[in-house]
Amino acid sequence: MIEFEMMRQLLCSEYDGLREKVVAAADDWIGAKGEFIPHLWIRQLCILVQDRFLAGDYEQANSLFVLVEKLLTEGSADVKSAIATGFLEGLINRGSLPADNWRPLLGPLARKYCETVDRFHGINR
């Protein structure tokens, strides 16, 4: 089972620039008592992906979304939650990044999750 520490290492290894983005935003995801706030950490990935996709950079996209699917499959409940609500919902809610730019990259579990969120909000795609 993949826990948070392994999730962070896998994502930083797979997606160039994520470590630097996370370090630069440490004040945003490290709580006042030094606690790790996973959903805010994963938000940095969401922002980085959005920026790259809007710039037309999809170089690491396929391998990232394969890893996302792996984390949804093999991750602990907390890892699955961080990926689903932090990353996938983050992409859904980032209005400046059209769904057509990233939805085709989703694996089966990620796609099902996004479709469920859409249905909840009354969105038909």
Backbone bond lengths (Angstrom), bond angles and torsions (degrees), N, CA, C in turn:
res aa  C-N    CA-C-N  psi(-1)  N-CA   C-N-CA  omega(-1)  CA-C   N-CA-C  phi
1 M - - - 1.454 - - 1.529 108.68 -
2 I 1.292 116.44 136.51 1.464 122.12 -179.15 1.529 109.10 -89.85
3 E 1.321 115.82 122.61 1.468 122.61 177.96 1.530 109.22 -99.51
4 F 1.342 116.27 177.23 1.461 121.50 -175.69 1.523 114.09 -54.12
5 E 1.322 117.77 -48.09 1.464 120.01 -176.40 1.527 110.81 -59.43
6 M 1.324 116.51 -45.31 1.457 120.11 178.50 1.523 110.43 -66.17
7 M 1.335 118.29 -38.62 1.459 121.57 177.45 1.517 110.16 -57.90
8 R 1.319 117.49 -47.40 1.464 121.31 -179.19 1.524 110.75 -61.46
9 Q 1.324 116.52 -43.66 1.460 120.40 -179.72 1.529 111.00 -64.87
10 L 1.311 116.99 -43.73 1.467 120.66 179.96 1.523 111.41 -62.74
11 L 1.327 116.68 -45.31 1.462 120.09 -178.96 1.527 111.20 -65.86
12 C 1.323 117.42 -42.18 1.472 119.98 178.97 1.521 111.24 -67.08
13 S 1.316 117.54 -34.66 1.467 120.67 177.79 1.520 111.58 -70.87
14 E 1.319 116.57 -34.85 1.462 121.37 -174.27 1.513 113.68 -83.14
15 Y 1.337 117.92 -31.35 1.462 120.18 -171.68 1.525 109.78 -122.35
16 D 1.328 115.57 99.86 1.465 122.08 -178.23 1.523 111.07 -53.43
17 G 1.304 115.65 137.21 1.456 121.60 177.25 1.508 114.09 93.25
18 L 1.334 117.88 -14.06 1.460 119.74 -178.09 1.523 111.02 -65.60
19 R 1.329 117.44 -44.64 1.468 119.93 -179.10 1.524 110.10 -56.87
20 E 1.325 116.98 -47.13 1.460 121.19 -179.10 1.529 111.40 -63.05
21 K 1.322 116.39 -40.17 1.471 121.41 178.61 1.525 110.76 -63.34
22 V 1.328 115.94 -42.83 1.463 121.31 -179.99 1.529 110.68 -66.42
23 V 1.327 116.31 -44.01 1.466 120.35 179.44 1.529 109.88 -60.75
24 A 1.318 117.12 -44.81 1.464 121.45 -178.98 1.528 112.05 -63.54
25 A 1.324 116.93 -26.93 1.468 121.62 -177.20 1.525 112.32 -105.62
26 A 1.320 117.50 20.51 1.469 120.76 -174.61 1.530 112.95 -54.76
27 D 1.327 117.24 -36.04 1.464 119.41 178.86 1.522 111.93 -61.78
28 D 1.328 117.40 -24.45 1.461 121.63 -178.64 1.525 112.90 -80.41
29 W 1.336 119.26 -25.71 1.462 120.24 -173.29 1.517 114.61 -121.36
30 I 1.332 117.42 -2.00 1.460 120.19 173.54 1.520 107.19 -103.48
31 G 1.330 115.72 120.23 1.456 120.72 -178.15 1.516 112.54 -67.90
32 A 1.322 115.76 170.96 1.460 122.56 -176.53 1.527 113.02 -59.15
33 K 1.319 116.93 -28.26 1.467 121.00 -179.49 1.527 111.27 -101.05
34 G 1.327 116.92 14.95 1.452 121.61 178.06 1.521 114.11 85.58
35 E 1.328 117.11 6.87 1.467 119.93 -178.85 1.526 111.25 -74.41
36 F 1.298 114.97 147.52 1.450 123.90 178.49 1.524 108.34 -82.53
37 I 1.324 117.46 127.52 1.464 122.30 179.47 1.530 106.80 -111.30
38 P 1.345 116.47 94.03 1.466 120.49 -169.11 1.520 115.44 -59.43
39 H 1.315 118.97 -39.58 1.463 119.74 -176.92 1.534 111.11 -68.34
40 L 1.315 116.70 -30.64 1.461 119.46 176.75 1.524 110.94 -77.86
41 W 1.331 117.07 -30.45 1.468 120.98 174.67 1.528 109.25 -64.54
42 I 1.322 116.31 -47.89 1.465 121.16 -176.49 1.533 110.82 -67.20
43 R 1.331 116.66 -22.56 1.471 120.84 176.75 1.529 110.45 -59.80
44 Q 1.322 117.14 -32.99 1.461 120.59 179.22 1.527 110.85 -62.83
45 L 1.339 115.93 -37.56 1.470 119.84 175.61 1.521 109.88 -63.28
46 C 1.301 115.78 -43.72 1.464 121.58 -179.54 1.533 110.74 -59.01
47 I 1.309 117.14 -46.03 1.460 121.79 179.98 1.528 110.44 -64.65
48 L 1.330 116.29 -43.77 1.460 121.03 -179.79 1.526 111.29 -62.82
49 V 1.324 116.76 -44.22 1.468 121.34 178.57 1.521 109.76 -62.58
50 Q 1.321 117.23 -46.25 1.456 120.05 179.52 1.521 110.85 -58.82
51 D 1.309 117.22 -48.10 1.467 120.43 -178.89 1.528 111.15 -59.43
52 R 1.324 116.57 -44.04 1.463 119.55 -178.81 1.523 112.25 -68.40
53 F 1.330 116.62 -42.78 1.459 119.56 -179.54 1.521 110.78 -65.01
54 L 1.326 117.32 -40.51 1.465 119.95 178.25 1.528 111.51 -64.48
55 A 1.330 116.27 -27.14 1.465 120.87 177.06 1.532 111.98 -86.62
56 G 1.342 116.53 0.60 1.455 121.03 179.42 1.521 114.27 82.82
57 D 1.324 117.65 13.04 1.466 122.47 -178.81 1.537 109.49 -93.89
58 Y 1.320 115.81 103.82 1.462 122.49 178.99 1.528 111.48 -115.30
59 E 1.333 116.10 17.91 1.458 120.73 -172.40 1.533 112.96 -54.80
60 Q 1.293 118.48 -41.84 1.475 121.41 -177.54 1.529 112.64 -105.48
61 A 1.304 117.30 9.47 1.465 121.39 -172.87 1.529 113.14 -62.01
62 N 1.317 117.47 -48.30 1.466 119.18 -177.00 1.511 112.07 -61.08
63 S 1.323 117.01 -46.30 1.470 119.02 -178.68 1.526 110.94 -67.39
64 L 1.334 117.78 -34.07 1.465 120.09 177.08 1.522 110.65 -62.94
65 F 1.319 117.35 -46.78 1.465 119.66 -176.61 1.527 112.09 -73.14
66 V 1.323 118.09 -24.84 1.473 120.21 170.30 1.529 108.87 -65.39
67 L 1.327 116.87 -42.35 1.463 120.67 177.74 1.525 111.18 -65.80
68 V 1.315 117.80 -40.57 1.470 121.09 177.02 1.531 109.59 -56.96
69 E 1.309 116.56 -44.76 1.475 120.50 179.09 1.531 110.29 -63.33
70 K 1.326 116.99 -40.95 1.468 121.32 178.04 1.529 110.56 -62.19
71 L 1.322 117.39 -42.77 1.464 120.68 179.19 1.526 111.42 -65.56
72 L 1.328 117.02 -36.30 1.466 119.74 176.38 1.527 111.64 -68.70
73 T 1.320 116.58 -27.20 1.460 121.86 -178.92 1.522 112.02 -86.74
74 E 1.325 116.43 -46.18 1.460 121.15 -170.72 1.523 114.66 -107.74
75 G 1.305 117.44 -3.33 1.460 120.63 -176.74 1.515 112.88 -77.13
76 S 1.329 115.35 157.64 1.458 120.98 172.33 1.524 107.76 -63.99
77 A 1.310 117.22 170.39 1.466 121.02 178.61 1.524 110.59 -57.83
78 D 1.334 117.25 -39.41 1.465 120.58 179.98 1.526 111.72 -68.16
79 V 1.323 117.40 -38.88 1.468 121.12 178.19 1.526 109.68 -66.09
80 K 1.318 116.80 -45.51 1.470 120.43 178.28 1.525 110.71 -58.17
81 S 1.322 116.15 -42.25 1.462 120.69 179.62 1.529 111.11 -64.39
82 A 1.328 117.04 -43.88 1.466 120.63 -179.63 1.529 110.62 -62.98
83 I 1.322 117.29 -42.36 1.464 120.87 -179.96 1.530 110.38 -68.33
84 A 1.322 116.57 -45.61 1.465 120.20 -177.17 1.525 111.60 -67.88
85 T 1.320 116.34 -55.51 1.464 118.05 -174.25 1.520 112.50 -84.37
86 G 1.328 117.52 -31.71 1.455 120.17 -178.81 1.521 112.99 -81.24
87 F 1.329 116.63 -47.85 1.462 119.77 -175.93 1.523 112.20 -90.59
88 L 1.328 117.60 -58.31 1.469 119.91 -175.47 1.530 111.76 -64.07
89 E 1.318 117.29 -48.13 1.467 118.42 178.63 1.519 110.90 -67.35
90 G 1.321 116.19 -30.17 1.457 119.15 174.78 1.515 111.46 -61.11
91 L 1.328 116.86 -42.98 1.467 120.11 177.09 1.527 110.83 -66.53
92 I 1.324 116.10 -41.27 1.470 120.11 179.29 1.530 109.88 -59.06
93 N 1.313 116.75 -41.21 1.466 121.24 -173.50 1.519 114.29 -87.27
94 R 1.303 118.24 -2.69 1.472 121.17 178.85 1.522 107.54 -89.59
95 G 1.305 115.91 89.07 1.457 122.98 -173.03 1.514 115.37 -57.88
96 S 1.323 117.88 -24.53 1.464 118.65 -178.21 1.526 112.49 -79.01
97 L 1.326 118.00 -7.41 1.457 121.56 177.76 1.527 108.66 -110.87
98 P 1.330 117.96 103.26 1.460 120.50 -178.67 1.533 111.53 -59.14
99 A 1.313 115.74 143.28 1.465 121.61 -178.97 1.527 111.86 -58.23
100 D 1.315 117.15 -31.74 1.470 120.47 179.51 1.528 112.29 -63.07
101 N 1.332 116.90 -19.05 1.455 120.97 -179.91 1.534 112.81 -77.43
102 W 1.343 117.27 -19.52 1.460 118.76 -175.97 1.528 114.22 -136.04
103 R 1.295 119.38 -24.15 1.478 120.38 -177.13 1.523 113.63 -58.80
104 P 1.331 119.61 -37.65 1.467 118.84 178.65 1.537 113.64 -62.92
105 L 1.315 117.66 -16.75 1.461 121.80 -179.10 1.532 113.00 -83.82
106 L 1.322 117.29 -11.80 1.462 121.40 -174.41 1.518 112.67 -69.11
107 G 1.330 114.68 142.40 1.455 120.90 170.23 1.521 108.91 -81.60
108 P 1.336 117.98 177.98 1.461 121.22 -174.66 1.533 114.97 -60.24
109 L 1.327 118.22 -43.78 1.472 119.82 -179.07 1.527 111.11 -69.08
110 A 1.310 116.94 -42.98 1.457 120.71 179.04 1.527 110.29 -63.73
111 R 1.322 116.86 -42.41 1.464 121.04 178.66 1.530 110.63 -61.23
112 K 1.324 115.94 -45.38 1.470 120.29 179.64 1.525 110.85 -61.18
113 Y 1.325 116.47 -41.84 1.464 119.88 179.24 1.531 110.22 -62.40
114 C 1.321 117.35 -47.20 1.463 120.96 -179.00 1.526 111.59 -63.71
115 E 1.326 117.05 -38.41 1.467 120.39 177.12 1.527 110.81 -64.70
116 T 1.324 116.97 -37.62 1.466 121.29 177.61 1.529 110.38 -64.47
117 V 1.321 117.01 -43.03 1.468 121.25 177.75 1.531 109.46 -63.03
118 D 1.318 116.98 -43.55 1.465 120.22 177.75 1.525 111.18 -58.94
119 R 1.333 116.59 -47.52 1.473 119.96 179.98 1.526 110.83 -60.11
120 F 1.327 116.49 -41.08 1.466 121.11 179.05 1.540 110.72 -58.52
121 H 1.318 115.68 -38.28 1.463 120.62 -178.69 1.522 113.15 -91.43
122 G 1.329 117.38 3.10 1.461 121.46 177.95 1.515 114.03 74.41
123 I 1.334 115.72 27.55 1.471 120.65 -179.85 1.520 108.50 -100.05
124 N 1.312 115.84 129.16 1.463 120.82 176.35 1.516 109.04 -110.86
125 R 1.318 116.40 123.92 1.481 121.03 178.10 1.492 109.15 -113.72
